[in-house]
Amino acid sequence: MKLLGILLLALFAVSIFAEETQDSNNGQMSKKDSVAIIDFSPQKLELFGHEGQFFDTMIVVHNYGNIPLKLKKVQASCSCSSGTLQQGTVMPDKTGKIYISINKHGLHGDARRVEFDVYSNAEDPISSFEIIFYDKKSGE
């Protein structure tokens, strides 16, 4: 009888330890799974034969994560361009906007490209999108 009592006590202790370990792992998993996931629409914008010196557009930022996406800054690859955040935080499953302005006279070459880096708390802390200007479509 004593042996049965000790065995039951041991099983009880093991089951409590297993539950605590499982709860601890679940807590770690939920922290690890709590991320902001950034995506841009469009990721790459190609323009052919665009007229005018200045080009202004808007890029949509999607947060596919499960925590708020905190946008810190937008940095262009050349001084002829700038990006302005409409808002600093994009909630999960929501969208935000980045306004883009480019002075095309600051670009050189046949395919003129500007890359924009967006700094945030996303899973990838630096994410990029690009805008490319072509003088005309190939074959024209």
N, C-alpha and C positions, 0 to 999 in steps of 0.2 A: 504494500500500500504506500509505503514511504517512497519507493522507487517510482511509482505512478505519479505521485505528487511532484517529485523532482522533475520528472519528464514533462508533465504539464506546465510546470513553472518555466522550464527551459523553452518549450514551444511558444509559450506566451511572450517571453523575452525576445525570442527570434522574430516573432510576428510584429512586435512593436518596433524593433530595429528596422525591419524590412519596410514598414509603413513610413517611418521617419526618413529613410533613405529615398524612398519613392517620392515623398513630398519634397525633399531637398532637390532631387533631380528635376522634378516638375518645375520647381521655382527657377532652377538654372535654365531649363529649356525655355520657359516663357520669357526670361530676360534675354536669352540669346535670340529668340524668335521675334523680339520687339525691335523692329527696324523700320526706317523710312526708306522707301525704294523710289528713286527718281527716274522719270522718263520724260522725254521731250517730244512734242509734236509740232513741226516735223523735226526729226533728228538731223536731217540734211536737207537744206533748201537750195535747189539749183535754179538759177534764173538765166534766161537766154535773151541777149539783146535788150536789157533793161535800160530805158531812157532816163536821163536826169542825173544830176550830180549827187543827190542824196537819196538814200533808200531807207525807209522806215517800215518795220513790220513788228509782229508780235509772235512770240513763241509760247506755246502752252506747256506748262509744267504739270505733270501728273504725279501724285504720290500714291503708289500701289502698296505701300507698307501699312503697318498697323499702329504707328505712332506719328505724331506731327513731324512734318518735314520742315526744318528750319533753314531757310536760304540765307547765306551770309553775304556773298558778293558775286558779281559777274565780272569776269575779266576777259577782254578781247585780245586777240593775238596781234593787233596793230592799233596804233594810236588814232587811226581814222575812224574807229568804231567804238560804240559804247553800248552797254546793256544796263537797263534800269529795272529793278524788281518792283512789281506792283505791290507785293506784300511780302513780309518776311517769313510767314508761316503758312504751310499748306497742310490742311488736316488730312487724315487717312481717307483714301478713295475720293479725294477732291482734286481740283485743279487750281493753278495759279497762273500768272502771266509774267513774262519778261519782255519788256519793250526794247527793241533793237534799232539803232540808228547807225548808218554807215555813210561816210563821205567817199564816194567811189573814186574821186580824184586822188585819193591817197593810196589806191590799189594799183599794182603794176602787173604786166604780163597778160597773156591770152586768157588763162583761167585764173581769175582773181578770187582768192579764198580768204575768209575770215573765220577763225575758230573761236568759240566762246567757251570758257571754262566757268562752271558754276560750282561754287564752294558751299557745302551744306553739311548737315549731320547725317546724310544718307549712308546707306551701306557702302557705297563708293563715295568718299568725301569730295572728290573732284570729278564731275561729270561734264561731258562736252557735247556741243552741237556745232554745226558749221553752216555757213552760207557761201555759196560759190556763184560768181558772176561769169558768164561766158558771153563773148561778143555776139555770137550767133550760133545756131544749132549746126552741128557738123553736116556737111552735104549741102549747105545753103550757099 
